[in-house]
């Protein structure tokens, strides 16, 4: 498998976690998203993914885009360990937790949105950071209440085993810390992430552990 990735992309971070949990070897192909490089907009990468986004996974002659689609593909082709529970109701709850991050929190705060706020809209860095923290706060407040009900042990988002929701929360928490968000109101989320981040599959997927991180200024 070939994974087109960027070390700070939370969507790519999720995919790296999933690959590590499944024990799947892959080739990492860095795509530098920073303005000076803008590698995601080159003809070469647009031929891989016309959206110009990471991650993208190449496997068996096909290219799969969108982190959720990639992770569910990995779960279906490599069933152990499973990322979703067995009952339909439980599976729906896990997907809802993951989608709250993937659809409601992350899209408002990804790099291209923040860059658009800076230019052409002309917001200064304080305003951009305020935007980021507002949407983290809104999303995490709801998630904190939800996982108090769904976590079975205070170490997982749902039940007592790793699910899709755990794969999604860790990168989002990482970014929240990077932007100096106030995380004190979310003790359940913090405890879950602390437990997950101690696991090798999660630690190996962190931005700092990626080859392209070493080239970051």
N, C-alpha and C positions, 0 to 999 in steps of 0.2 A: 504494500500500500504506500502511496505517496500522499503526504498531507501538506497542502499549501497553508502556511501559518504565519503569524506575526506574534512575537513574544508577548506583547501587551494586549493583544486582542482577547477579550473575555470569551468570545464565541470560540476562538481557537483553543483557548485554555480549557474550556469544557470538553472539547473533542479530544485533547491530549489526555485528560483525566480518564475519559471513557476507554480510549485505546490502552492505557496503562492498566486499568482495572481488568480488562479482558485479556491482558497479556499478549497483545497483538504487536509484533514488530512493524515499524513503518519508517519510511524515509521522510525526514523533515525538510521542506523546501521553503525557506524564509521569503516573505513578501513584505518589503519595507513600506509601511503605510504613511510614514512621515512626509510632510509636504515637500521637503527637498528631494526626496526620491520618488514618491508617488508611484511606486512600482505596481500598485493595483490598477493603474490606469494605462499601463503600457499595452500595446497590441498583443504582446506575447501572453500576458496574464489574462487579458480580456478574451483571448481565444480559449482559455481554460474555463473562465467564469465570466460571462458577459455582464454580470452585476458588478464586477470589480470588487468583490468582497471575499474575505477569508472567514472561516476555513473553506477549503475545497478538498475533497478526497478522491483520488484516482485509484480504482480497483477493478481488475478484470476488464479493462478497456472502457470503463465508464467513469464519468465524473459526477460526484454527488456534492451538492452545495447545501447550505443552511445547516447549522450545527445540530438542530433537533432532528432533522432528517438523517444526518450522518450517524448520530448516536443511536437512533432507533434502527437504522440499517445494521450497525454493528451488533446491536442486541439481538436482532433476528438471525443474523448469519453466524454469530458466536454466542449461543444462548447462556453460557455460564461465565461468570455469575450473572443472573438476570437483573435488569435495571427496573423492572416493573413487577408488582405483586401479581398473584394469580387471579384474584377475583376482579370482575369488571368494575365494581364500585371503588375498590382500592386503587386500581389502575387509573381510574378517572381522577381520584383525589391527588395522586402523585403527579399526573400530567398537569393538573390545575396549578399545583405549587410551582412546577417548572415553568409553566407558561406565564405565571404572574411575573416571573423574572424576565423570561425571554421576550414577552410581548408588551408588558406594561412598564417595566423599569429600564431595561437595557436600551431599547430603541431611542428613548428620550435622551440618553446620556452617552451614546457612542461617539466615536471620534469625529465622524463627518457632521453630526449635529452640533457638537461643540465648536468645530471649526467654522460652521456656517453662522453661529452666533457671534463669533469673533469677526469674521469677514464673510459676506458683505454687510452683515447687520450692525457691526461696529461696537459690540459690547466689550467692555474691558474685562480683564481676567477675574476681578472680584465678582462681577455680575455673572460670568460664566460659571464660576465655582458655586455661587449662590443657587443658580439654576440646578446644577448637579446635586447639591445637597438637599434641595427641596424635594426632588423626585425620589432620591434615595430614602428620605424620611417618610414620604407618603407610602412608598412601596414596602419598606421594612416594618412600618407600624402595623400594616395589615398582616404581613407574613408572620410577625412575632406572635400575634394573636392566633393565627391559624396553626402554627406549629406547636403551640402549647397544647392544642387539642390532638394533633396528629402524631407527634413524636412519641415513641413508646419507651424511650430511655434517656432522652435529653442529649443524645449523641447523633441522632439521625432526624431528618426532616419528617420522615414518615416511618412508623413502626420501629423496628430494631435492626434493620439491615440497610445497606446502601441502595439508594434508588436514584432515578433520574433527577429528583429534586435536590439531592445532595450534590450531584455533579454540577448543577446550575448555581447553587447558592455560594459555593466557595469562590469562584471567580468574581461574583458580584460583591462579596464581602471584601475581597482583596482590593477591588477598585474603590470601594467606599473608604477604606483605610488610606489608600493613596491620595484621595482628595480630602483627607482630614475631616470626614463626616463624624458627627457626634454619634457614637454607637452605644453609649451608656443605656439608652432606653430599650435595648434589644438583647437582654441577657441570654435568652434562649437561643437566638440565632448565633450569638458570639460563642456560646458553649458548644454548639453543634459544629461550627466551623473550626474551633480549636481542636476538637477531637478528630475531625476529618483531615485537617491539615497535617496531623502527625503521621498519617498513613503514607507509606512509600509511593503509592500510585498518584496521590494528590501532590506530594512534595516534588516528585519528579516532573510534574506538569507545570510548576510555577514559572512565571516569567523569568525569574533570575536564573533558572536552570536551563534555559533554552540557548542554543548556539548563537542566535542573533542578538541576544542580550549583551554578549561580550562586545559587540560592535556598537552598542548604544553610547552616544556622547554623555 
